[in-house]
Structure formats: structure tokens, C-alpha cells
Amino acid sequence: MNRHLQDKEMVNDVLSMTKAGLTTYANFISETSNQQLRQTLQQIRNSDEQFQYQLYQLAEQKGWYKPAHQADPQDIHQVRTQVSS
């Protein structure tokens, strides 16, 4: 296996793990009544989100990650209307 593929797999694995961790933080934050713990979890989550975005940018730059196509403005409007109803 060449190094390029190993790097790509590692980056995608870390992106996947970070995404799962962010979901877990969101669940913990919404269920935590202790304000100090809540703030600490929010800070950790924010830091992880920044890390995830930087890693995403690297992966996209190297062609290791292809984002979904951008939504059509009409589709965005339709979803926004449905959610706000």
C-alpha cells in the first residue's frame, strides 16, 4: 500500500471519529445541568470543531474528500419554510 493511500485513510478515519465525538458532545451538553461542566464540554466541542474543519480543509485540498454539491437556493428556501412552519 502506498503512503498516499495510508495518509488518506488516516485522515478520513480521524474525520469520522471526530464527527462521532462531536455528536457525543452535543448529547452530553444537552443533558448536563451543571453549568461548569456544560461550559467545559462546549469548549472541548468548539475546539474539536475547529480541528475537524482544519483537517477537512487539508483533505479537500489534497483531493481526499469530496463534499456534497451545494444545495440549490430553491431547496434551501423550501427546507427553511418547512422548518419554520
N, C-alpha and C positions, 0 to 999 in steps of 0.2 A: 504494500500500500504506500502510495507516495505521501510526502509531507503535506502537500496542499490539501489533500482529502482529509488527512488527520486533523489539520487545523480547522477546516470547515466543520467537521463533525463535532469537534470540541466546542467551537463557538455556538453551534446550533444546540448542543446539549445544555450549555450554560444558559443560553437564551430561554430554553424550555424550562429549565429548573427555576430560573429567576421569575418567569411568568407564573409558575405554580406557587412560588413563595409569595409573590405579590397578592395572589388570591387568598392565600392563608392569612397574610397580614390583614387584609380587608375584613375577613371574617372575625379575626381576633379583635380588631379595633371596634367593630360594630357590637361586639358582645362584652366589651370591657367597661365597667362602671368606674374603676379607679382612674381618675384624671391623669395622674402622673404616669401610670403605666400606658394609658391611651396615648399620651403625648410622645412617650418614648417609642412606642410601636409606630406611630405616624412618622417620626423622624427616621427610623430604620427603613420604613417603607419608601419614604421620599428618596433616601439615599440609594436604595436598590433600584428605584425607577430611573434615577439619573444614570446609574451604572448600566442598566438594561438598555437605555436609549443610546448611550455611547457605544456599547457593544453591537447594537443593531446597526448603527451608522457604519461601523467598521465592516460588518458582514455585508451590508448592502453595497458599500464601496468596492469590496473585493468580488462582488457578484455571487456571494454565498447565500444571499437571502433575497428573494423577490417578493416585495409587498403586493398586496392585492391592488387591483385597479381602483382609482379614486371613484367615489360614488358620484353619480350624476346629480346635479343640483335639484332636479325634479324629485329624485328618490329621497334626497335629504329632506326636502320640504314635506314630502308625504309622511316620512317617519316622524318628523317633528310635529306634524299635525296630529298623527295618531297618538303620540306620547302625551301631548298636552291636552288631549280631549278628556 
